[in-house]
Amino acid sequence: MRATVTAHKDYTISKIDDRVYGAFLEHLGRAVYTGIYEPGHKTADKNGMRGDVAQLVRDLKVPMVRYPGGNFVSAYNWEDGIGPRADRPVRLDYAWHTSDSNAVGIHEFADWCETVNTEMMLAVNLGSRGLDHARNFVEYVNGPTGSYWGDLRKKNGRADPWDVKMWCLGNEMDGPWQVGHKTADEYGRLANETAKALRMFDKNLELIVCGSSNSDMATYPDWERVVLEHTYESVDHISLHMYFGNRAKNTANYLALSEKLDTYINTVASTIRYVKAKKRSKRNVYISFDEWNVWYHSNVQDRAVLEGNEGWPHAPRLLEDIYNFEDVLQVGCILNTFIRRSDVVHLACIAQLVNVIAPIMTEPGGDAWRQSIYYPYFFASIFGRGTALQLQVNSPGYDADVADNVPYLDISAVHDEDAGTLTFFAVNRHGTESLDVDVALQGFTAGQVFDHQVMTHTNLEAVNNLTNQNAVTPKPGTGAKVEGGRLTARLAPHSYQMIRVKV
């Protein structure tokens, strides 16, 4: 098979917001406890944070991390996580039917973010609580000393404000499973009044309002319209969530799900434009895709805990999907979609970062290792910063359940003008045939291929685990070359590749 691509220097989509490579940590399962925090671990720092995990996170250059939820936040009292640990209460978490010691709260999380060089994106509880909870939390985090909340923060060990800019106004408030679930009108009015109050404190905050939990919700996409009609002038982003699974064991249909993702983004982007026009507004609202990942491998094993048959365990093994090579291809397609929609998707968070549907896994008291999906996330985060190009792609395709004529070649390109590099991220969705790709490099003075990484495997089910941590890893590629202003490469069946060209 053969595919042709045109990449022109002047045909661009948008400057990519680095925060599209963000992540998420929720008080869920072992994401926090024995994930980032394990005081007895041999690599733990003075704050009890695992050094091996911190290094894997630093390697990813994660720009920001969303915290503390997620469904967890809708019944969370942030005040439980401040002050002396011995005085902090153990609380029951209704969302995941577990208990939380509150040994990690905002101070511990903020210190950890500093050690891994990332920013905080914090979520407020608009489920069981509301506007007062939100403004008090924001004041505690960002307020000056000399005021009640600022002085309390100082008493608890932090005099200077953290100056957190990104705040999520609740989580998945359209979901009937959510504590404090609301209709679009109920939530839109509450979110708007909360946003107005927070802007009275600091007009420069970036506020994220809840969009649909997924594109199969009965209220989608009217939820976005109603919520934005309430909040358009007071928020900056609307959040979307989507998880991907191959429950039917059909790889072709599974790898086509990024087409459904693209339609989801397009629909919400159109809704944003509609509300903007209706309000005659000059403001732009963007998409925060602050939960996304593959999630289906662990569903059966989690049932006992989630149904309450295990009581209220603390930090049980929950949502611990062990990712295979097939998931590498899916994550590559998802990240390509975000790059191609960087004009409207400005924030995004892989959900989650450690242990819970995560690229990083840990064993309590033992190793931390990279799951298979760590690698496409790593490549995009490190080398996918710059300007997304509007590619013209001609590729053979196939019909799938979610879309017709799904191209076998899924590709994105990022131009980093300062570094003088052009980076292509490409997935061959075909399971048995190689794909010969010919890219016309127009407007560039092209040099040579200087980095070519390939991920492929004879077994789609191959995984990295505690006993075999490197079964699925990238390898240097061969054969990609630039001649006469054209880049040519052969993509093996079911492969993920990154090709970098000096320009």
C-alpha positions as CSV (number, residue, x, y, z in Angstrom):
1,M,0.0,0.0,0.0
2,R,1.1,3.6,-0.6
3,A,0.1,6.9,1.0
4,T,1.1,10.4,0.0
5,V,1.3,13.4,2.3
6,T,2.0,17.1,1.6
7,A,3.5,19.1,4.4
8,H,3.8,22.8,3.7
9,K,5.6,25.2,6.0
10,D,2.9,27.9,5.6
11,Y,-0.1,25.6,6.0
12,T,-0.5,25.5,9.7
13,I,-3.2,24.6,12.2
14,S,-2.1,26.3,15.4
15,K,0.7,26.8,17.8
16,I,0.3,23.8,20.1
17,D,-0.3,24.7,23.8
18,D,2.2,22.6,25.7
19,R,-0.5,21.8,28.3
20,V,-2.2,19.5,25.9
21,Y,0.4,16.9,27.2
22,G,-0.9,17.2,30.8
23,A,-1.8,14.5,33.2
24,F,-4.2,13.6,36.0
25,L,-3.9,12.3,39.5
26,E,-7.0,11.4,41.5
27,H,-7.4,10.0,45.1
28,L,-8.4,6.7,43.5
29,G,-6.9,3.3,44.0
30,R,-3.1,3.5,44.2
31,A,-2.6,6.6,42.1
32,V,-1.5,8.6,45.2
33,Y,-0.9,6.0,47.9
34,T,2.0,3.7,46.8
35,G,1.8,5.6,43.5
36,I,3.5,8.9,44.0
37,Y,3.5,8.6,47.9
38,E,5.1,5.7,49.8
39,P,7.1,6.9,52.8
40,G,8.7,3.5,53.5
41,H,10.0,3.1,49.9
42,K,13.8,3.0,49.5
43,T,13.6,5.9,47.0
44,A,11.2,8.1,49.1
45,D,12.3,11.7,49.8
46,K,11.8,13.5,53.1
47,N,8.1,14.1,52.2
48,G,7.5,10.4,51.5
49,M,7.3,10.8,47.7
50,R,8.8,8.0,45.6
51,G,11.9,9.2,43.8
52,D,11.7,6.5,41.1
53,V,8.2,7.6,40.1
54,A,9.2,11.3,40.3
55,Q,12.0,10.7,37.8
56,L,9.8,8.9,35.3
57,V,7.4,11.9,35.5
58,R,10.2,14.4,35.1
59,D,11.3,12.5,32.0
60,L,7.9,13.1,30.5
61,K,8.1,16.9,31.1
62,V,4.5,16.8,32.1
63,P,3.4,20.5,31.9
64,M,0.5,20.3,34.4
65,V,-1.3,17.7,36.6
66,R,-5.1,17.9,37.4
67,Y,-5.9,17.0,41.0
68,P,-7.6,15.7,43.2
69,G,-10.4,14.4,40.9
70,G,-12.3,13.2,39.1
71,N,-15.4,11.7,40.7
72,F,-13.6,11.8,44.0
73,V,-13.7,15.6,44.1
74,S,-17.6,15.8,44.2
75,A,-17.7,14.8,47.8
76,Y,-14.2,16.0,48.9
77,N,-13.5,18.4,51.7
78,W,-10.2,20.0,50.9
79,E,-9.8,21.1,54.5
80,D,-9.3,17.5,55.5
81,G,-5.9,17.5,53.8
82,I,-4.3,20.3,55.6
83,G,-2.7,20.7,59.1
84,P,-0.8,18.0,61.1
85,R,-1.3,14.6,59.6
86,A,-2.1,13.1,63.0
87,D,-5.2,15.4,63.1
88,R,-6.5,14.6,59.6
89,P,-9.7,12.6,59.4
90,V,-10.2,9.3,57.5
91,R,-13.1,9.8,55.1
92,L,-15.2,7.4,53.1
93,D,-15.1,8.1,49.4
94,Y,-18.5,7.3,47.8
95,A,-17.3,7.6,44.3
96,W,-15.0,4.5,44.4
97,H,-16.2,2.9,47.6
98,T,-12.9,3.2,49.4
99,S,-11.5,5.2,52.3
100,D,-8.9,8.0,52.3
101,S,-6.5,8.8,55.1
102,N,-5.9,12.4,53.8
103,A,-2.2,11.8,54.4
104,V,-1.7,13.6,51.1
105,G,-3.5,17.0,50.6
106,I,-2.8,20.2,48.9
107,H,0.5,20.9,50.6
108,E,2.0,17.5,49.8
109,F,0.7,17.6,46.2
110,A,2.1,21.1,45.6
111,D,5.5,20.1,47.0
112,W,5.5,17.0,44.7
113,C,4.6,19.2,41.7
114,E,7.6,21.4,42.4
115,T,9.9,18.3,42.5
116,V,8.7,17.1,39.1
117,N,8.6,20.5,37.5
118,T,4.9,20.7,36.7
119,E,2.0,23.1,37.3
120,M,-1.2,22.3,39.3
121,M,-4.6,22.2,37.8
122,L,-7.0,22.0,40.8
123,A,-10.6,21.0,40.9
124,V,-13.3,22.3,43.3
125,N,-16.2,20.4,44.7
126,L,-19.5,21.6,43.1
127,G,-21.3,18.4,43.9
128,S,-21.8,18.1,47.6
129,R,-20.6,21.6,48.2
130,G,-20.5,24.8,46.1
131,L,-19.4,28.4,45.8
132,D,-18.2,28.9,49.3
133,H,-16.0,25.7,49.1
134,A,-14.6,27.0,45.8
135,R,-13.7,30.5,46.9
136,N,-12.3,29.3,50.2
137,F,-10.1,26.8,48.5
138,V,-8.9,29.3,46.0
139,E,-8.1,31.8,48.7
140,Y,-6.2,29.2,50.7
141,V,-4.1,28.3,47.7
142,N,-3.6,31.8,46.2
143,G,-4.6,34.3,48.8
144,P,-2.2,36.8,50.6
145,T,-1.2,36.5,54.2
146,G,-2.9,38.9,56.5
147,S,-6.2,37.3,55.5
148,Y,-7.8,34.3,57.3
149,W,-7.1,31.6,54.6
150,G,-3.6,33.0,53.8
151,D,-2.7,33.0,57.4
152,L,-3.9,29.5,57.9
153,R,-1.8,28.4,54.9
154,K,1.2,30.1,56.5
155,K,0.5,28.3,59.8
156,N,0.5,25.0,57.9
157,G,3.9,25.7,56.5
158,R,3.5,27.7,53.4
159,A,3.7,31.5,53.6
160,D,3.8,32.3,49.8
161,P,0.7,31.7,47.7
162,W,1.1,28.9,45.1
163,D,-0.5,31.1,42.4
164,V,-2.4,28.3,40.7
165,K,-4.0,29.6,37.5
166,M,-6.1,26.6,36.3
167,W,-9.3,25.7,38.2
168,C,-11.9,23.1,37.2
169,L,-15.5,24.0,38.2
170,G,-16.5,20.5,39.4
171,N,-16.3,17.2,37.5
172,E,-18.6,15.4,35.2
173,M,-21.7,17.1,36.6
174,D,-23.8,15.7,33.7
175,G,-23.2,12.2,35.0
176,P,-26.0,10.5,37.1
177,W,-23.2,8.7,38.9
178,Q,-21.8,11.9,40.2
179,V,-22.4,13.0,43.8
180,G,-24.4,16.2,43.4
181,H,-25.4,15.5,39.8
182,K,-27.2,18.4,38.3
183,T,-29.2,19.3,35.1
184,A,-27.4,21.6,32.6
185,D,-29.4,24.6,33.8
186,E,-28.7,23.9,37.5
187,Y,-25.0,23.3,36.9
188,G,-24.6,26.2,34.4
189,R,-26.0,28.7,36.8
190,L,-23.9,27.4,39.8
191,A,-20.8,27.3,37.6
192,N,-21.4,30.9,36.4
193,E,-21.9,32.3,39.9
194,T,-18.8,30.4,41.1
195,A,-16.8,31.7,38.2
196,K,-17.9,35.3,38.8
197,A,-16.9,35.1,42.5
198,L,-13.5,33.6,41.6
199,R,-12.9,36.4,39.1
200,M,-13.7,38.9,41.8
201,F,-10.7,37.4,43.7
202,D,-8.5,37.2,40.6
203,K,-9.6,38.1,37.1
204,N,-6.6,36.2,35.6
205,L,-7.6,32.7,36.7
206,E,-8.2,30.1,33.9
207,L,-11.6,28.5,34.6
208,I,-12.7,25.2,33.2
209,V,-16.4,24.4,33.1
210,C,-17.8,20.8,32.8
211,G,-18.8,19.6,29.4
212,S,-20.1,16.1,28.6
213,S,-18.6,13.1,30.3
214,N,-18.6,11.3,26.9
215,S,-20.2,11.7,23.6
216,D,-22.7,8.9,24.3
217,M,-24.4,10.8,27.0
218,A,-28.1,11.3,26.3
219,T,-27.7,15.1,27.1
220,Y,-24.8,15.5,24.7
221,P,-24.3,18.0,22.9
222,D,-27.2,20.1,24.2
223,W,-25.5,20.0,27.6
224,E,-22.6,22.1,26.2
225,R,-25.0,24.6,24.6
226,V,-26.9,25.2,27.8
227,V,-23.9,25.3,30.1
228,L,-22.1,27.7,27.8
229,E,-25.1,29.9,27.5
230,H,-24.8,30.4,31.2
231,T,-21.1,30.6,31.5
232,Y,-19.6,31.8,28.2
233,E,-18.4,35.2,29.4
234,S,-16.9,33.9,32.6
235,V,-15.0,30.7,31.7
236,D,-12.0,29.9,29.5
237,H,-12.4,26.2,28.7
238,I,-15.0,23.5,28.6
239,S,-13.9,20.0,29.6
240,L,-14.5,16.8,27.6
241,H,-13.8,13.2,28.7
242,M,-13.4,10.1,26.6
243,Y,-12.1,6.6,27.3
244,F,-11.3,3.9,24.7
245,G,-11.7,0.2,24.8
246,N,-11.6,-2.9,22.6
247,R,-14.2,-5.0,24.4
248,A,-15.3,-6.7,21.1
249,K,-11.7,-7.7,20.3
250,N,-11.8,-6.1,16.9
251,T,-8.6,-4.2,16.3
252,A,-9.8,-2.4,13.2
253,N,-12.8,-1.0,15.0
254,Y,-10.8,-0.2,18.0
255,L,-8.2,1.8,16.1
256,A,-11.0,3.8,14.4
257,L,-12.2,5.2,17.7
258,S,-10.0,8.3,17.2
259,E,-12.4,9.2,14.4
260,K,-15.2,9.3,17.0
261,L,-12.9,11.5,19.1
262,D,-12.4,13.9,16.2
263,T,-16.2,14.1,15.7
264,Y,-16.7,14.8,19.4
265,I,-14.2,17.6,19.3
266,N,-15.7,19.1,16.1
267,T,-19.2,19.0,17.5
268,V,-18.3,20.8,20.7
269,A,-16.1,23.3,18.8
270,S,-19.2,24.0,16.6
271,T,-21.3,24.4,19.8
272,I,-18.8,26.9,21.2
273,R,-18.9,28.9,18.0
274,Y,-22.7,28.9,18.0
275,V,-22.9,30.2,21.6
276,K,-20.2,32.8,20.8
277,A,-22.3,34.0,17.8
278,K,-25.5,34.0,19.8
279,K,-24.0,36.1,22.5
280,R,-22.2,38.4,20.0
281,S,-19.1,37.7,22.1
282,K,-15.5,38.6,21.3
283,R,-14.2,36.0,23.7
284,N,-12.9,32.6,22.7
285,V,-13.6,29.5,24.8
286,Y,-11.4,26.4,24.2
287,I,-11.6,22.7,25.0
288,S,-9.9,21.1,27.9
289,F,-9.8,17.4,27.2
290,D,-8.9,16.7,30.8
291,E,-9.6,13.0,30.9
292,W,-8.6,10.6,28.2
293,N,-7.0,7.1,27.9
294,V,-7.6,3.5,27.2
295,W,-9.7,1.9,30.0
296,Y,-11.3,-1.5,29.8
297,H,-8.8,-4.1,30.8
298,S,-9.5,-3.9,34.5
299,N,-13.3,-3.7,34.5
300,V,-14.0,-7.3,35.7
301,Q,-11.4,-7.4,38.4
302,D,-12.6,-4.1,39.9
303,R,-16.2,-5.1,40.3
304,A,-16.0,-6.4,43.9
305,V,-14.6,-3.2,45.3
306,L,-16.8,-0.8,43.3
307,E,-20.0,-2.7,44.2
308,G,-19.0,-2.4,47.9
309,N,-18.3,-6.1,48.5
310,E,-14.9,-5.3,50.0
311,G,-16.0,-2.8,52.6
312,W,-14.1,0.5,52.5
313,P,-10.4,-0.4,51.7
314,H,-7.7,2.2,51.6
315,A,-5.8,2.4,48.3
316,P,-6.8,-0.9,46.8
317,R,-5.7,-2.0,43.4
318,L,-8.4,-0.3,41.2
319,L,-8.5,0.5,37.5
320,E,-5.0,-1.0,37.0
321,D,-5.2,-1.6,33.3
322,I,-2.1,-3.4,32.0
323,Y,-1.6,-2.0,28.6
324,N,-0.5,-4.0,25.6
325,F,1.0,-3.2,22.3
326,E,-2.3,-2.6,20.6
327,D,-2.9,0.2,23.1
328,V,0.3,1.9,21.9
329,L,-1.4,2.3,18.5
330,Q,-4.5,3.7,20.0
331,V,-2.7,6.2,22.2
332,G,-0.7,7.3,19.2
333,C,-3.9,8.0,17.3
334,I,-5.4,9.9,20.2
335,L,-2.4,12.2,20.5
336,N,-2.3,12.7,16.8
337,T,-5.9,13.9,17.0
338,F,-5.1,16.4,19.7
339,I,-2.2,17.8,17.6
340,R,-4.4,18.1,14.6
341,R,-7.1,19.9,16.7
342,S,-4.7,22.1,18.5
343,D,-6.7,25.1,17.3
344,V,-9.4,24.3,19.8
345,V,-7.9,21.7,22.2
346,H,-5.6,23.8,24.4
347,L,-5.5,21.6,27.6
348,A,-5.6,17.8,27.9
349,C,-4.8,15.3,30.7
350,I,-4.0,11.6,30.2
351,A,-6.0,9.8,32.9
352,Q,-4.2,9.0,35.0
353,L,-0.4,9.2,35.6
354,V,0.5,6.4,38.0
355,N,-1.1,3.0,38.6
356,V,-4.7,3.9,37.8
357,I,-5.1,3.5,34.0
358,A,-1.7,5.0,33.8
359,P,1.6,5.0,31.8
360,I,3.6,4.4,35.0
361,M,3.1,1.4,37.3
362,T,4.6,0.7,40.7
363,E,4.9,-2.3,43.0
364,P,4.6,-1.3,46.7
365,G,8.1,-1.5,48.1
366,G,9.4,-2.4,44.7
367,D,10.0,-1.2,41.2
368,A,8.4,1.5,39.1
369,W,8.2,0.9,35.3
370,R,7.0,2.2,32.0
371,Q,3.8,0.7,30.6
372,S,3.7,0.3,26.8
373,I,1.7,3.5,26.4
374,Y,4.3,5.6,28.2
375,Y,6.3,5.8,25.0
376,P,3.9,7.5,22.5
377,Y,3.0,9.9,25.3
378,F,6.7,10.5,25.9
379,F,7.5,11.1,22.3
380,A,4.5,13.5,21.8
381,S,5.2,15.4,25.0
382,I,9.0,15.9,24.3
383,F,9.0,16.3,20.6
384,G,5.4,17.4,19.8
385,R,5.8,21.0,20.9
386,G,5.7,23.7,18.2
387,T,3.3,24.4,15.4
388,A,0.9,21.8,14.1
389,L,0.9,21.6,10.3
390,Q,-2.2,21.1,8.1
391,L,-1.3,18.0,6.2
392,Q,-2.9,16.9,3.0
393,V,-3.1,13.1,3.3
394,N,-4.1,10.6,0.7
395,S,-4.3,7.1,2.1
396,P,-6.3,4.0,1.5
397,G,-8.9,3.3,4.1
398,Y,-11.5,1.0,5.5
399,D,-15.0,1.1,6.9
400,A,-15.5,0.7,10.6
401,D,-18.4,0.8,13.0
402,V,-17.8,4.5,14.0
403,A,-16.8,5.9,10.6
404,D,-16.4,5.0,6.9
405,N,-13.1,5.3,5.0
406,V,-10.9,5.4,8.0
407,P,-7.4,6.0,6.6
408,Y,-4.8,3.3,7.4
409,L,-2.3,6.1,7.8
410,D,-2.9,8.3,10.9
411,I,-0.4,11.1,10.9
412,S,0.4,14.4,12.4
413,A,3.3,16.8,12.0
414,V,4.9,19.4,14.3
415,H,7.3,22.2,13.2
416,D,9.6,23.6,15.8
417,E,11.0,26.6,14.1
418,D,13.4,27.5,16.9
419,A,14.9,24.1,16.9
420,G,14.8,23.7,13.1
421,T,13.0,20.4,13.3
422,L,10.0,18.8,11.7
423,T,8.5,15.8,13.6
424,F,6.0,13.3,12.2
425,F,4.0,10.9,14.4
426,A,2.5,8.1,12.3
427,V,0.4,5.0,12.9
428,N,-0.2,2.3,10.3
429,R,-3.6,0.9,11.2
430,H,-3.3,-2.0,8.8
431,G,-2.6,-5.4,10.4
432,T,-1.0,-7.2,7.6
433,E,0.3,-4.8,5.0
434,S,3.2,-2.3,5.1
435,L,2.5,1.3,4.1
436,D,4.9,3.2,1.9
437,V,4.6,6.8,2.8
438,D,5.8,9.7,0.6
439,V,5.8,13.1,2.1
440,A,6.3,16.2,0.0
441,L,8.2,18.8,2.1
442,Q,7.1,22.1,0.7
443,G,8.5,25.5,1.9
444,F,11.2,23.8,3.9
445,T,14.9,23.4,3.1
446,A,15.0,19.8,4.2
447,G,18.1,18.2,5.7
448,Q,18.2,14.7,6.8
449,V,16.4,12.3,9.1
450,F,18.2,12.5,12.4
451,D,15.8,10.5,14.6
452,H,13.6,7.6,13.7
453,Q,11.8,5.6,16.4
454,V,9.6,2.5,15.8
455,M,7.2,0.6,17.9
456,T,5.9,-2.7,16.6
457,H,5.4,-6.2,17.9
458,T,4.4,-9.6,16.6
459,N,1.9,-9.9,19.4
460,L,-0.8,-7.2,19.9
461,E,-1.3,-8.5,23.5
462,A,2.3,-8.1,24.5
463,V,2.7,-6.1,27.8
464,N,5.3,-4.6,30.1
465,N,4.9,-5.9,33.7
466,L,6.9,-6.3,36.9
467,T,8.8,-9.3,35.7
468,N,9.3,-8.2,32.1
469,Q,9.4,-4.4,32.1
470,N,10.8,-4.0,28.5
471,A,8.8,-6.3,26.4
472,V,7.2,-3.4,24.5
473,T,9.7,-0.6,23.8
474,P,10.7,1.7,20.9
475,K,13.6,0.7,18.6
476,P,15.6,2.8,16.2
477,G,14.0,2.7,12.8
478,T,15.7,2.2,9.4
479,G,15.0,3.3,5.8
480,A,13.4,6.7,6.3
481,K,15.2,9.3,4.2
482,V,15.0,12.7,2.6
483,E,15.8,13.1,-1.0
484,G,14.8,15.9,-3.5
485,G,12.5,17.5,-0.9
486,R,10.6,14.3,-0.2
487,L,10.6,12.2,2.9
488,T,10.0,8.5,2.3
489,A,9.5,5.7,4.8
490,R,7.9,2.3,5.1
491,L,5.6,1.8,8.0
492,A,5.3,-1.9,9.1
493,P,1.9,-3.3,9.7
494,H,0.4,-2.2,13.0
495,S,3.3,0.1,13.8
496,Y,3.8,3.5,15.6
497,Q,6.6,5.6,14.3
498,M,8.2,9.0,15.0
499,I,10.4,10.5,12.3
500,R,12.3,13.7,12.8
501,V,13.8,15.8,10.1
502,K,16.2,18.7,10.3
503,V,14.8,21.6,8.4
